Amino acid sequence: MNLNEKLATIQTKFKSKKSRYNSFGKYNFRSAEDILEATKPFLLELGVSVTVSENLIATDPFPIMESKATITDGTDAIHATAIVGIDLDQKGMQMPQKFGSASSYGKKYSLGNLFLIDDTQDSDAVNSHDTKEKPELTGAALTKAKEFISNGGAIETIKKKYNVSKEIELSLTKLK
């Protein structure tokens, strides 16, 4: 099994609970730690490792951090990134908290990009009561799917999770 197939296995079997609660916005969310915890069972099974690295890529007019999630089998590697600005004017936070908050956000989104985690509601919230209806491939999920295909992923993997129109399938096929 090559690295693309291993990543596709994780992407299609991955389940991560939204274990955190934002009392201000009144919603549940998953953290980078939740995502990493959910990937651990796959690491030894598939012979891969996952890392996240961060780099400060700009400082003017404000700090911008790049977070890069990487999956590797020791030979090949696939990367996904997220870019995060650091709000130096955020009230109520000390400087380390401002950078830590941006770091957590960047890690979460780079991992989300790598594992094709979309921000749609949990399946329980939109339970179709056994009708097997898949969501349309649009928006952020489509962007992540394009990156997946560009990195050598299979359209069939995406079609297992999403309803893919003929037009979108054709545009994804051209990315290979």
ZAKOLMAR-162232 format. One record per residue (C-alpha): residue number from 1; residue in one letter; x, y, z. Coordinates in steps of 0.02 Angstrom, whole numbers, plus 32768, in hexadecimal, padded with zeros to 4 digits. Each point is the difference from the previous one (the first is absolute). Layout:
BEGIN
+-----+-----+------+------+------+
!   n ! res !    x !    y !    z !
+-----+-----+------+------+------+
! NUM !   a !    X !    Y !    Z !
...
+-----+-----+------+------+------+
***
This chain:
BEGIN
+-----+-----+------+------+------+
!   n ! res !    x !    y !    z !
+-----+-----+------+------+------+
!   1 !   m ! 8000 ! 8000 ! 8000 !
!   2 !   n ! 804D ! 80A6 ! 7FCC !
!   3 !   l ! 7FF7 ! 80A0 ! 8067 !
!   4 !   n ! 7F6C ! 8047 ! 7F9D !
!   5 !   e ! 7F9D ! 7F61 ! 8024 !
!   6 !   k ! 8030 ! 8008 ! 80B9 !
!   7 !   l ! 7FC9 ! 80B5 ! 800B !
!   8 !   a ! 7F5E ! 7FD8 ! 7FA4 !
!   9 !   t ! 7FDF ! 7F75 ! 807F !
!  10 !   i ! 8011 ! 807B ! 808F !
!  11 !   q ! 7F98 ! 8083 ! 7FA6 !
!  12 !   t ! 7F6F ! 7F88 ! 7FE4 !
!  13 !   k ! 8004 ! 7FAB ! 80AB !
!  14 !   f ! 802F ! 8097 ! 806A !
!  15 !   k ! 7F87 ! 802D ! 808D !
!  16 !   s ! 8022 ! 808E ! 8079 !
!  17 !   k ! 7F83 ! 803C ! 807F !
!  18 !   k ! 7FE2 ! 80B8 ! 801D !
!  19 !   s ! 802D ! 7FF4 ! 80B8 !
!  20 !   r ! 8018 ! 80BA ! 8023 !
!  21 !   y ! 7F78 ! 8080 ! 8020 !
!  22 !   n ! 8005 ! 80BA ! 7FD8 !
!  23 !   s ! 7F8C ! 804F ! 8080 !
!  24 !   f ! 8006 ! 80AA ! 7FAA !
!  25 !   g ! 7FC8 ! 7FBE ! 7F56 !
!  26 !   k ! 7FA0 ! 7F6D ! 804C !
!  27 !   y ! 8048 ! 7F79 ! 7F8F !
!  28 !   n ! 806A ! 7F63 ! 800D !
!  29 !   f ! 80A5 ! 7FF3 ! 7FA5 !
!  30 !   r ! 8096 ! 7F8D ! 7FEE !
!  31 !   s ! 80B0 ! 8037 ! 802D !
!  32 !   a ! 80A6 ! 7FD1 ! 7FB1 !
!  33 !   e ! 8018 ! 7F8B ! 8094 !
!  34 !   d ! 7F5A ! 7FAA ! 7FDA !
!  35 !   i ! 8036 ! 7FE7 ! 7F4B !
!  36 !   l ! 80AB ! 7FBB ! 8030 !
!  37 !   e ! 7FB2 ! 7F8A ! 807F !
!  38 !   a ! 7F8A ! 7FBC ! 7F7A !
!  39 !   t ! 8091 ! 7FDE ! 7F88 !
!  40 !   k ! 806A ! 7F9E ! 807C !
!  41 !   p ! 7FAB ! 7F57 ! 7FE4 !
!  42 !   f ! 8030 ! 800A ! 7F47 !
!  43 !   l ! 80B9 ! 8027 ! 8019 !
!  44 !   l ! 8044 ! 7F54 ! 802E !
!  45 !   e ! 7F7B ! 7FA6 ! 7F9A !
!  46 !   l ! 8033 ! 8059 ! 7F60 !
!  47 !   g ! 80B8 ! 8020 ! 8028 !
!  48 !   v ! 7FF5 ! 80BE ! 7FF5 !
!  49 !   s ! 8025 ! 8094 ! 806F !
!  50 !   v ! 7FAF ! 80AB ! 8008 !
!  51 !   t ! 8058 ! 80A0 ! 8033 !
!  52 !   v ! 7FD4 ! 80B8 ! 8004 !
!  53 !   s ! 8082 ! 8088 ! 7FE9 !
!  54 !   e ! 7FEE ! 80BC ! 8009 !
!  55 !   n ! 805E ! 8091 ! 7FB4 !
!  56 !   l ! 7FEE ! 80BA ! 8011 !
!  57 !   i ! 7FF5 ! 8036 ! 7F49 !
!  58 !   a ! 7FDF ! 80BB ! 8012 !
!  59 !   t ! 8006 ! 8087 ! 8085 !
!  60 !   d ! 7FC1 ! 809C ! 7FA9 !
!  61 !   p ! 7F7B ! 8042 ! 8012 !
!  62 !   f ! 7FE0 ! 7F74 ! 807F !
!  63 !   p ! 8048 ! 7F52 ! 8023 !
!  64 !   i ! 7FC7 ! 7F76 ! 7F8C !
!  65 !   m ! 8021 ! 7F4B ! 802A !
!  66 !   e ! 7FFF ! 7F6A ! 7F8B !
!  67 !   s ! 7FCE ! 7F5A ! 804D !
!  68 !   k ! 802F ! 7F65 ! 7F9B !
!  69 !   a ! 7FB7 ! 7F54 ! 8026 !
!  70 !   t ! 8063 ! 7F70 ! 7FB6 !
!  71 !   i ! 7FDD ! 7F47 ! 7FEF !
!  72 !   t ! 8093 ! 7F92 ! 7FD2 !
!  73 !   d ! 8026 ! 7F48 ! 7FEF !
!  74 !   g ! 80BB ! 801F ! 8010 !
!  75 !   t ! 8017 ! 8009 ! 7F44 !
!  76 !   d ! 7F79 ! 8071 ! 7FBC !
!  77 !   a ! 7FA8 ! 8093 ! 8051 !
!  78 !   i ! 7F60 ! 8062 ! 7FE1 !
!  79 !   h ! 7FE9 ! 80AE ! 8049 !
!  80 !   a ! 7F6E ! 8075 ! 801E !
!  81 !   t ! 800E ! 80B1 ! 8040 !
!  82 !   a ! 7F9B ! 8088 ! 8054 !
!  83 !   i ! 802D ! 80B8 ! 800D !
!  84 !   v ! 7FD0 ! 805F ! 809D !
!  85 !   g ! 8012 ! 80B7 ! 802C !
!  86 !   i ! 8026 ! 802E ! 80B4 !
!  87 !   d ! 7F92 ! 808A ! 8048 !
!  88 !   l ! 8078 ! 8067 ! 806A !
!  89 !   d ! 7F71 ! 8073 ! 8033 !
!  90 !   q ! 7F96 ! 7F75 ! 804D !
!  91 !   k ! 7FC9 ! 803D ! 80AA !
!  92 !   g ! 8009 ! 7F93 ! 809C !
!  93 !   m ! 8092 ! 7F96 ! 7FC5 !
!  94 !   q ! 80B8 ! 8006 ! 8028 !
!  95 !   m ! 8077 ! 7FF5 ! 7F6B !
!  96 !   p ! 8024 ! 7F44 ! 8018 !
!  97 !   q ! 7F44 ! 7FDE ! 8001 !
!  98 !   k ! 7FEB ! 8060 ! 7F5C !
!  99 !   f ! 8084 ! 7F96 ! 7FAB !
! 100 !   g ! 7FC1 ! 7F60 ! 8054 !
! 101 !   s ! 7F4F ! 8020 ! 7FC6 !
! 102 !   a ! 8039 ! 801D ! 7F4D !
! 103 !   s ! 806E ! 7F65 ! 800B !
! 104 !   s ! 7F6F ! 7F92 ! 803A !
! 105 !   y ! 7F91 ! 8045 ! 7F76 !
! 106 !   g ! 8085 ! 7FE2 ! 7F7A !
! 107 !   k ! 8022 ! 7F4E ! 803A !
! 108 !   k ! 7F47 ! 7FD7 ! 8000 !
! 109 !   y ! 7FE6 ! 8040 ! 7F4F !
! 110 !   s ! 809E ! 7FB5 ! 7FB5 !
! 111 !   l ! 7FCD ! 7F56 ! 8049 !
! 112 !   g ! 7F4F ! 801E ! 7FC1 !
! 113 !   n ! 8045 ! 8021 ! 7F52 !
! 114 !   l ! 806D ! 7F64 ! 8006 !
! 115 !   f ! 7F75 ! 7F8C ! 803A !
! 116 !   l ! 7F74 ! 8055 ! 7F9B !
! 117 !   i ! 7F9F ! 802F ! 809C !
! 118 !   d ! 7F77 ! 8077 ! 7FCC !
! 119 !   d ! 7FA4 ! 8079 ! 8070 !
! 120 !   t ! 7F54 ! 7FBD ! 7FDC !
! 121 !   q ! 7F93 ! 7FCC ! 8091 !
! 122 !   d ! 801F ! 7F5A ! 8057 !
! 123 !   s ! 7FAA ! 7F6E ! 7FAC !
! 124 !   d ! 7F8E ! 7FEF ! 8099 !
! 125 !   a ! 7FC2 ! 80B1 ! 7FE7 !
! 126 !   v ! 7FD0 ! 7FE0 ! 7F4C !
! 127 !   n ! 7FD0 ! 7F49 ! 8014 !
! 128 !   s ! 7F9C ! 7FCC ! 7F68 !
! 129 !   h ! 7FBF ! 7F68 ! 8060 !
! 130 !   d ! 804F ! 7F79 ! 7F94 !
! 131 !   t ! 7FDD ! 804F ! 7F56 !
! 132 !   k ! 80BA ! 7FF9 ! 7FCE !
! 133 !   e ! 7FFA ! 80AF ! 7FB2 !
! 134 !   k ! 80AF ! 804C ! 7FED !
! 135 !   p ! 8021 ! 80BC ! 8005 !
! 136 !   e ! 802A ! 805E ! 7F60 !
! 137 !   l ! 80B9 ! 8024 ! 7FE4 !
! 138 !   t ! 8005 ! 80BE ! 800D !
! 139 !   g ! 8057 ! 808E ! 805B !
! 140 !   a ! 808E ! 7FD6 ! 8077 !
! 141 !   a ! 7FEB ! 7F45 ! 7FE0 !
! 142 !   l ! 8019 ! 801D ! 7F45 !
! 143 !   t ! 809D ! 8066 ! 8021 !
! 144 !   k ! 8046 ! 7F74 ! 806D !
! 145 !   a ! 7FCF ! 7F7E ! 7F7E !
! 146 !   k ! 8060 ! 8060 ! 7F79 !
! 147 !   e ! 809C ! 8001 ! 806D !
! 148 !   f ! 7FE9 ! 7F46 ! 8023 !
! 149 !   i ! 7FF4 ! 7FD8 ! 7F45 !
! 150 !   s ! 8095 ! 8071 ! 7FD8 !
! 151 !   n ! 8066 ! 7F9C ! 807E !
! 152 !   g ! 7FD5 ! 7F5C ! 7FA8 !
! 153 !   g ! 7F60 ! 7FCF ! 805A !
! 154 !   a ! 7F76 ! 7F9C ! 7FAB !
! 155 !   i ! 7F59 ! 804A ! 7FCC !
! 156 !   e ! 7FAD ! 7F5D ! 8038 !
! 157 !   t ! 8035 ! 8028 ! 80B3 !
! 158 !   i ! 7FA6 ! 80A8 ! 7FF8 !
! 159 !   k ! 7F66 ! 7FB2 ! 7FB0 !
! 160 !   k ! 7FED ! 7F8B ! 8095 !
! 161 !   k ! 7FE3 ! 8096 ! 8070 !
! 162 !   y ! 7FAF ! 8081 ! 7F8B !
! 163 !   n ! 7F84 ! 800A ! 7F72 !
! 164 !   v ! 806E ! 803D ! 7F70 !
! 165 !   s ! 7FAF ! 804E ! 7F68 !
! 166 !   k ! 803E ! 7FD2 ! 7F52 !
! 167 !   e ! 8044 ! 80B2 ! 7FE9 !
! 168 !   i ! 8063 ! 7FFA ! 80A2 !
! 169 !   e ! 803F ! 7F50 ! 7FDC !
! 170 !   l ! 803F ! 803B ! 7F56 !
! 171 !   s ! 8058 ! 8098 ! 804D !
! 172 !   l ! 8051 ! 7F8F ! 8085 !
! 173 !   t ! 8039 ! 7F84 ! 7F7B !
! 174 !   k ! 805C ! 808D ! 7FA6 !
! 175 !   l ! 8068 ! 8021 ! 809E !
! 176 !   k ! 805A ! 7F58 ! 7FF7 !
+-----+-----+------+------+------+
***
